[in-house]
Amino acid sequence: MYGDTAWEIINMTQWIHKPILLEEITKNLITNKDGIYIDATVGLGGHTKEFLKHLSNKAKIIAFDKDKDAIKIAKKNVNDKRVVFVNKSYTEIKQEVDEINGILFDFGISSYQLDNPEKGFSFRFDGPLDMRFDSRDTLTAEYIVNNYNIDKLEQIIRNYGEDRNYKKIANAIVEERRLRPINSTLKLKSLIEKVSYQGGRINPATKTFQALRIEVNSELENVENGIDIAKNFIKVGGVIAVITFHSLEDRIVKNIFRDLKKTKNWQLINKKVITASREEVKQNPRSKSAKLRLIKRIA
Ligand SMILES: C[S@@+](CC[C@H](N)C(=O)[O-])C[C@H]1O[C@@H](n2cnc3c(N)ncnc32)[C@H](O)[C@@H]1O
């Protein structure tokens, strides 16, 4: 319909995701060259590939991703026996490890996912309203827009999209689905455009798409649970590094790190959030909204 397996195979070899804040993360995260590390969101393997350059043959990286396609591409890109790939959510870390020297969470979405019409994350192409990182999950964006009641839709668009136009958009969705199902990215986009102000910096559908993605993948709950679980496995001297791409996630990380610091067993590596340099943003516009926070276990 929107693409087929051939499309996937042709493009598989071309996917490169420029890893963000690579130097800052590597220099702080790799504290022991023989250590065990987790890349909680391996994506296309960009960060992992760099970490390996700083690790000995004894070291190991356990690389998680919910997306089976990402794992497939990362395996090819990384191609190193020191890496164990796990096609599960990072919230299942405890089944895979005892103690680790460091963990990276790079939240957000990879270029492969964003640029793949079949995944339905972007309104730049027509595609199904899917938005699942993990195709084994059952909740899709299509289900949400066609079945959630108006209050729930408003809540999601307001809280996860931070869109002031949430009432108009939720209403337009409910009106439209009475007539016909809303089953493609472009149908949803044009519906939102009809009831929104068009002159802004970003397309008016951007925030609703973000909101749906967060709801489909339980992203905010996972951020909280993932870090909460991971902290129990970090050795003294080990580091948790987190990259976020919007304020909702960053707020969660900031609060968790603040509480960890209060225990006196953890120390913030950077008091102020680290962002990409002007040079990095020029080369990789996706790094513009990235925020990095790092915390070290000291006792
Ligand atoms: C921004 S990308 C990571 C890019 C990667 N650091 C690189 O350099 O290629 C984020 C990845 O996190 C994955 N992801 C999202 N939620 C996840 C979860 N709960 N568990 C594991 N992976 C997840 C997505 O599928 C996506 O591939």
The ligand as a Gaussian input file, in Angstrom:
#p B3LYP/6-31G(d) Opt

LIG

0 1
 C       17.018000       8.688000      18.559000
 S       16.997000       6.984000      18.225000
 C       18.577000       6.432000      18.782000
 C       19.696000       6.756000      17.855000
 C       21.013000       6.117000      18.230000
 N       21.568000       6.667000      19.432000
 C       22.020000       6.219000      17.097000
 O       23.053000       6.874000      17.274000
 O       21.793000       5.643000      16.040000
 C       15.911000       6.380000      19.446000
 C       15.627000       4.897000      19.363000
 O       14.982000       4.520000      20.583000
 C       14.125000       3.441000      20.291000
 N       13.161000       3.298000      21.400000
 C       12.100000       4.064000      21.707000
 N       11.507000       3.618000      22.821000
 C       12.207000       2.530000      23.231000
 C       12.092000       1.635000      24.322000
 N       11.112000       1.759000      25.234000
 N       13.007000       0.639000      24.439000
 C       14.003000       0.495000      23.524000
 N       14.161000       1.310000      22.463000
 C       13.279000       2.323000      22.320000
 C       13.503000       3.826000      18.971000
 O       13.005000       2.684000      18.306000
 C       14.696000       4.478000      18.246000
 O       15.342000       3.551000      17.409000

